[in-house]
């Protein structure tokens, strides 16, 4: 796959024209998101959380899941987010976790390459929906495996990619990183144990310099990298992370959508000045996914107040003098 890129704004390189479907920061104001109704949801025992749920007798209720998903959509719409829904497809039980099969980059939507056989058909469906809706697409990853829960477009100029070796492998992580590096971005690849399904089950940005993180699990080297990048980590315990305590959705302007069961973390965020709205997504967390997993941002508006954008523009101005 060969893709042509301009340089992204905020990276210290040349500015680019931001596409109609573009995400250059995980915490920029969210405009539009892709959802999929959980009409065919099953507890597929392909990760440690779901295996534990099934072992303890959990059986997914599609009726309850559909009701919870409607409440999630209503919460997004109350906050001014446009929700674009794609059809549920028989035989694709995890399609409602729209985060994993594609990622919206600063240049358009990119199809990814899921590792699990039951998820590989999702990419074609997402790309078909995107193209029929006129959403700009830029191709798909064709080497290795990479899933969207392992992709964090942290802020302009910085992408963090999780690599467990199972869902996202080194080849896939490197293929995705190369796309951003070619465009002048920094790419950090974080290797972790596959006991944790994806990066977003243990680390999630809530502001451009602040993240939730399971500090008991994140490696010392990764925590040191975050300090170097001036990203503060709000600690989430191992038990909280296992119930998707890190898996929140930043709506921008210090607004957060979080699970109602995530009580202590929600209190911590509120104490730090965040406006936290909660929804019940318990049917999904027992299947290994949370609010972050259920939402695939199509468009975020770059925050003009970003310290990193201002810094890059100042450097560009200095270079022009």
C-alpha atoms as one frame of an Amber mdcrd trajectory, in Angstrom:
protein
   0.000   0.000   0.000   1.313   3.392  -0.962  -0.286   6.487   0.513   0.498
  10.101  -0.218   0.522  12.434   2.789   1.050  16.098   3.445   2.593  17.130
   6.736   0.149  17.584   9.635  -0.459  20.857  11.441   0.997  20.805  14.926
   3.875  18.487  14.093   6.367  21.253  13.514   6.355  20.433   9.802   4.301
  21.941   6.972   0.578  22.582   7.602  -1.959  20.348   5.862  -5.525  20.645
   4.670  -7.582  18.713   7.237 -10.015  16.292   5.579 -13.785  16.363   6.223
 -13.179  13.144   8.132 -10.149  13.852  10.272  -8.802  13.215  13.744  -5.528
  14.817  14.787  -6.052  14.594  18.541  -7.868  12.058  20.718  -9.246  14.805
  22.974 -10.206  17.458  20.421 -13.936  18.318  20.269 -15.827  15.336  18.838
 -18.095  16.179  15.900 -19.123  12.841  14.402 -18.819   9.195  15.418 -19.508
   5.807  13.829 -21.720   3.398  15.763 -23.237  -0.018  15.098 -26.241  -1.467
  16.921 -25.381  -4.663  18.868 -28.101  -6.704  17.164 -25.828  -9.744  16.896
 -23.750  -9.292  20.056 -22.302 -12.459  21.558 -19.836 -13.042  24.380 -17.069
 -14.360  22.141 -14.441 -15.833  24.516 -11.454 -14.355  22.686 -10.022 -12.189
  25.480  -9.391 -12.700  29.178 -12.256 -10.466  30.349 -14.860 -12.251  28.216
 -13.520 -15.683  29.131 -13.868 -14.740  32.803 -17.428 -13.455  32.213 -18.455
 -16.638  30.415 -16.827 -18.771  33.107 -18.940 -16.949  35.693 -22.134 -17.632
  33.746 -22.585 -14.424  31.753 -24.762 -14.669  28.632 -25.148 -11.520  26.537
 -28.678 -10.136  26.365 -29.189  -8.445  23.017 -32.339  -6.752  24.309 -30.472
  -5.115  27.193 -27.449  -4.384  24.996 -29.638  -2.618  22.438 -31.221  -0.494
  25.169 -27.813   0.429  26.612 -26.528   1.266  23.138 -29.514   3.567  22.530
 -28.716   5.348  25.782 -25.093   5.749  24.664 -26.233   7.285  21.381 -28.611
   9.649  23.190 -25.797  10.760  25.510 -23.577  11.515  22.517 -26.336  13.425
  20.758 -27.090  15.471  23.895 -23.478  16.609  23.758 -23.830  17.692  20.141
 -22.126  14.689  18.528 -23.542  13.489  15.227 -23.992   9.697  15.343 -23.664
   7.820  12.061 -24.896   4.228  12.344 -23.800   1.334  10.174 -25.926  -1.811
   9.783 -25.377  -4.811  12.024 -24.261  -7.869  10.043 -25.062 -11.490  10.972
 -21.854 -13.404  11.671 -20.030 -10.285  12.909 -20.891 -10.314  16.644 -18.280
  -7.696  17.615 -19.058  -5.178  14.867 -20.666  -2.910  17.485 -17.123  -2.289
  18.774 -16.535   0.040  15.817 -13.222   1.359  17.188 -11.237  -1.713  16.144
 -11.644  -2.149  12.399 -10.691   1.371  11.264  -9.144   4.590  12.489  -9.723
   8.128  11.292  -6.378   9.831  10.709  -5.726  13.519   9.956  -5.952  12.529
   6.266  -9.097  10.386   6.251 -10.341   6.988   7.349  -7.899   4.071   7.258
  -8.995   0.425   7.289  -7.064  -1.679   9.784  -6.296  -5.430   9.910  -7.872
  -7.270  12.868  -6.188 -10.423  14.092  -9.244 -12.455  15.125 -10.861 -14.392
  12.236 -14.374 -13.460  13.380 -13.476  -9.758  13.107 -11.638  -9.643   9.801
 -14.819  -9.137   7.758 -15.580  -5.938   9.653 -13.068  -3.862   7.706 -14.799
  -4.343   4.345 -18.132  -3.370   5.901 -16.770  -0.187   7.505 -14.999   0.873
   4.308 -18.141   0.171   2.270 -20.248   2.326   4.609 -17.634   5.096   4.599
 -17.352   5.230   0.831 -21.119   5.141   0.273 -21.469   8.039   2.734 -18.739
  10.069   1.034 -16.358   9.807   3.999 -12.781  10.220   2.723 -10.793   6.970
   2.919  -7.055   6.514   2.405  -6.722   2.750   2.035  -6.052  -0.025   4.525
  -3.216  -1.693   6.402  -2.015  -4.736   4.488   0.907  -5.970   6.598   0.711
  -7.693   9.952  -2.268  -7.099  12.232  -3.460  -3.915  13.908  -6.683  -3.090
  15.744  -8.078   0.335  16.576  -8.164  -0.216  20.327  -4.360  -0.146  20.122
  -4.243   3.208  18.308  -4.140   6.462  20.252  -3.791   9.642  18.208  -2.747
  11.398  21.378  -2.439  14.965  20.083  -1.200  16.761  16.963   2.144  15.253
  16.013   2.021  12.238  18.361   0.528   8.771  17.887   0.867   5.970  20.453
   0.420   2.388  19.215  -0.033  -0.553  21.540   1.442  -3.901  20.570   0.534
  -7.081  22.452   1.798  -9.368  19.689  -1.651 -10.955  19.427  -4.214  -8.322
  18.395  -1.648  -5.854  17.078   1.692  -7.350  16.129   5.041  -5.702  15.441
   4.592  -5.744  11.670   1.174  -4.106  11.846   2.260  -1.569  14.455   5.263
  -0.625  12.341   3.157  -0.339   9.176   0.791   2.089  10.880   3.591   3.995
  12.586   5.351   4.454   9.250   2.323   6.269   7.814   2.492   8.857  10.587
   6.285   9.091  10.675   6.317   9.727   6.914   4.035  12.683   7.594   6.412
  14.132  10.189   4.723  12.756  13.319   6.331  10.998  16.266   5.157   7.407
  16.800   5.609   5.571  20.097   5.065   1.781  20.040   4.289   0.340  23.463
   4.743  -3.428  23.903   2.575  -5.107  26.526   1.308  -8.527  27.579  -1.785
  -9.817  25.721  -3.530 -10.376  29.065  -4.700  -6.822  28.371  -6.718  -6.886
  25.167  -5.824  -3.461  23.775  -3.976  -0.299  24.733  -7.296   1.425  25.505
  -8.052  -1.052  28.281  -5.054   0.273  30.233  -4.330   3.757  28.846  -6.603
   6.474  27.465  -6.116  10.200  26.868  -8.555  12.616  28.524  -6.718  15.873
  27.684  -3.719  16.578  25.486  -1.408  16.394  28.517  -3.412  14.043  30.755
  -4.342  10.347  30.555  -5.949   7.586  32.560  -3.495   4.737  33.002  -3.189
   1.471  34.882   0.143   2.464  36.423   0.410  -0.898  38.195   0.667  -2.547
  34.775   2.171   0.034  32.423   5.900  -0.554  32.091   8.384   1.755  33.767
   9.849   2.526  30.366   6.454   3.576  28.965   5.707   5.684  32.049   9.087
   7.368  31.581   8.218   8.040  27.938   4.942   9.649  29.014   6.802  11.880
  31.478   9.189  12.904  28.711   6.190  13.748  26.540   4.724  15.775  29.441
   1.664  13.532  29.737   0.484  13.127  33.327  -1.100   9.779  34.232  -4.086
   9.556  36.578  -3.708   6.113  38.195  -6.373   3.484  37.572  -6.117   0.275
  39.581  -5.744  -3.161  38.023  -9.247  -4.148  39.160 -10.696  -0.952  37.704
  -8.878  -1.521  34.421 -10.260  -5.063  34.242 -13.766  -3.561  34.291 -12.782
  -1.046  31.576 -12.007   1.790  33.973  -9.597   3.412  31.509 -11.960   2.983
  28.561 -13.605   6.415  28.438 -14.424   8.733  25.548 -13.139  12.311  25.501
 -15.689  14.639  23.890 -13.354  17.633  23.943 -13.336  20.771  26.093 -12.807
  18.657  29.241 -15.998  16.637  28.735 -15.899  12.873  29.262 -18.325  10.021
  28.616 -17.715   7.163  31.057 -19.361   4.016  32.404 -21.693   4.529  35.364
 -19.886   1.706  37.201 -16.583   3.605  36.948 -17.346   5.510  40.158 -13.953
   6.294  41.678 -12.329   7.201  38.362 -15.304   9.417  37.499 -14.913  11.197
  40.852 -11.204  11.728  40.179 -11.955  13.204  36.767 -14.644  15.468  38.206
 -12.204  16.686  40.865  -9.780  17.618  38.067 -12.419  19.834  36.452 -13.909
  17.438  33.913 -17.618  17.344  33.105 -18.329  13.594  33.306 -21.526  12.052
  31.939 -22.159   8.387  32.660 -24.028   5.595  30.894 -24.571   1.922  31.687
 -22.587  -0.266  29.272 -22.358  -3.366  31.472 -23.411  -5.747  28.692 -20.404
  -4.602  26.692 -17.811  -4.444  29.465 -18.519  -8.104  30.226 -17.733  -8.757
  26.563 -14.389  -6.971  26.959 -15.244  -3.545  25.550 -16.290  -0.144  26.893
 -17.414   3.242  25.628 -14.123   3.937  23.854 -14.414   0.585  22.044 -18.034
   1.257  20.994 -17.235   4.550  19.271 -15.095   5.279  16.223 -14.591   9.029
  15.790 -15.071  10.188  12.209 -14.313  13.832  12.798 -12.849  15.954  15.570
 -12.292  19.695  15.309  -8.630  20.602  15.975  -8.476  22.646  19.148  -7.072
  26.093  18.380  -6.136  26.449  22.036  -3.818  23.432  21.877  -0.485  24.287
  23.430   1.169  21.944  20.968  -0.418  23.610  17.929   0.562  27.047  19.262
   4.116  25.851  19.892   4.401  24.406  16.374   3.068  27.602  14.813   5.529
  29.680  16.833   8.384  27.477  15.576   7.124  27.841  11.991   6.954  31.624
  12.423  10.484  31.692  13.774  11.703  29.621  10.832  10.135  32.099   8.404
  11.964  35.062   9.928
